Amino acid sequence: MSTLRMLILPILLLPLAAYAADTHEAAAKALLEALQQRELHEAQLDQLYPEMLALAEEMGMPENDRESYRKMSGRLVDLMREEMSWEKLEPVLAEAYASVYTEAELWELAAFFGSPLGRKYVERTPQLMAETNRIMRGISSNFVKRMAELPKQMAAEEMLRKREAGVEPASAN
């Protein structure tokens, strides 16, 4: 009789496990909704094309290359909208949140982000992201310039090191 119970018990618990997984997923989706992730995702995609064009201008892309760059950028954004649609992202994001937070934590987070302060945070996130992107473009622009100078600096340092060691530079015959 105990063997029969051991075989039946898992079968009886299966619907309970499926229910628990569904409620955990529901909590994750409630958090995604409270975070307005769909709207933020769409806003990010909307900002992508103008940011790509601004980057080309900041990098000094010649005008004759910009038209093809504009077309390519437009196609890339369209491709991203297809491949990274909300319908494809939502289940993956919900699974990720559910793997990191307990169901109770997800419901608490959803409640916070549904509160006035939480909504304010969510509503200002796109503005914060735009400002952060602007700052990072400036930082990365300086980094790219310095990175381009690095080989010249290293070659000069190597020449100085050899000169100090008394090694003659190789002739260019």
For each residue, the residues with C-beta under 8 A, 3 or more apart:
1: 4 5
2: 5 6
3: 6 7
4: 1 7 8
5: 1 2 8 9
6: 2 3 9 10
7: 3 4 10 11
8: 4 5 11 12
9: 5 6 12 13
10: 6 7 13 14
11: 7 8 14
12: 8 9 15 16
13: 9 10 16 17
14: 10 11 17 18
15: 12 18 19
16: 12 13 19 20
17: 13 14 20 21
18: 14 15 21 22
19: 15 16 22 23
20: 16 17 23 24 103
21: 17 18 24 25
22: 18 19 25 26
23: 19 20 26 27 103
24: 20 21 27 28 98 103 106
25: 21 22 28 29 94 95 98
26: 22 23 29 30
27: 23 24 30 31 98 103 106 107 110
28: 24 25 31 32 93 94 95 97 98 101 106
29: 25 26 32 33 90 94
30: 26 27 33 34 106 107 110
31: 27 28 34 35 97 101 106 109 110 113
32: 28 29 35 37 38 90 93 94 97
33: 29 30 36 37 38 110
34: 30 31 109 110 111 112 113 114 118 122
35: 31 32 40 113 122
36: 33 39 40 122 123
37: 32 33 40 41 90 93
38: 32 33 41 42 86 90
39: 36 42 43
40: 35 36 37 43 44 122 125 126
41: 37 38 44 45 84 86 89
42: 38 39 45 46 86
43: 39 40 46 47 126
44: 40 41 47 48 126 129
45: 41 42 48 77 80 81 84
46: 42 43 49
47: 43 44 50 51 126 129 130 133
48: 44 45 51 52 77 80
49: 46 52 53 73 74 77
50: 47 53 54
51: 47 48 54 55 133
52: 48 49 55 56 69 73 76 77
53: 49 50 56 57 66 69 70 73
54: 50 51 57 58 137
55: 51 52 58 59 137
56: 52 53 59 61 66 69 73
57: 53 54 60 61
58: 54 55 137 141
59: 55 56 141
60: 57
61: 56 57 65 66 69
62: 65 66
63: 66
64: 67
65: 61 62 68 69
66: 53 56 61 62 63 69 70
67: 64 70 71
68: 65 71 72
69: 52 53 56 61 65 66 72 73
70: 53 66 67 73 74
71: 67 68 74 75
72: 68 69 75 76
73: 49 52 53 56 69 70 76 77
74: 49 70 71 77 78
75: 71 72 78 79
76: 52 72 73 79 80
77: 45 48 49 52 73 74 80 81
78: 74 75 81 82
79: 75 76 82 83
80: 45 48 76 77 83 84
81: 45 77 78 84 85
82: 78 79 85
83: 79 80 88
84: 41 45 80 81 88 89
85: 81 82 88 89
86: 38 41 42 89 90
87: 90
88: 83 84 85 91 92
89: 41 84 85 86 92 93
90: 29 32 37 38 86 87 93 94
91: 88 94 95
92: 88 89 95 96
93: 28 32 37 89 90 96 97
94: 25 28 29 32 90 91 97 98
95: 25 28 91 92 98 99
96: 92 93 99 100
97: 28 31 32 93 94 100 101 106
98: 24 25 27 28 94 95 101 103 106
99: 95 96
100: 96 97
101: 28 31 97 98 105 106 109
102: 105 106
103: 20 23 24 27 98 106 107
104: 107 108
105: 101 102 108 109
106: 24 27 28 30 31 97 98 101 102 103 109 110
107: 27 30 103 104 110 111
108: 104 105 111 112
109: 31 34 101 105 106 112 113
110: 27 30 31 33 34 106 107 113 114
111: 34 107 108 114 115
112: 34 108 109 115 117 118
113: 31 34 35 109 110 118 119 121 122
114: 34 110 111 118 119
115: 111 112 118 119
116: 119 120
117: 112 120 121
118: 34 112 113 114 115 121 122
119: 113 114 115 116 122 123
120: 116 117 123 124
121: 113 117 118 124 125
122: 34 35 36 40 113 118 119 125
123: 36 119 120 126
124: 120 121 127 128
125: 40 121 122 128 129
126: 40 43 44 47 123 129 130
127: 124 130 131
128: 124 125 131 132
129: 44 47 125 126 132 133
130: 47 126 127 133 134
131: 127 128 134 135
132: 128 129 135 136
133: 47 51 129 130 136 137
134: 130 131 137 138
135: 131 132 138 139
136: 132 133 139 140
137: 54 55 58 133 134 140 141
138: 134 135 141 142
139: 135 136 142 143
140: 136 137 143 144
141: 58 59 137 138 144 145
142: 138 139 145 146
143: 139 140 146 147
144: 140 141 147 148
145: 141 142 148 149
146: 142 143 149 150
147: 143 144 150
148: 144 145 151
149: 145 146 152 153
150: 146 147 153 154
151: 148 154 155
152: 149 155 156
153: 149 150 156 157
154: 150 151 157 158
155: 151 152 158 159
156: 152 153 159 160
157: 153 154 160 161
158: 154 155 161 162
159: 155 156 162 163 169
160: 156 157 163 164
161: 157 158 164 165
162: 158 159 165 167 169
163: 159 160 166 167 169
164: 160 161
165: 161 162
166: 163
167: 162 163
168:
169: 159 162 163
170:
171:
172:
173:
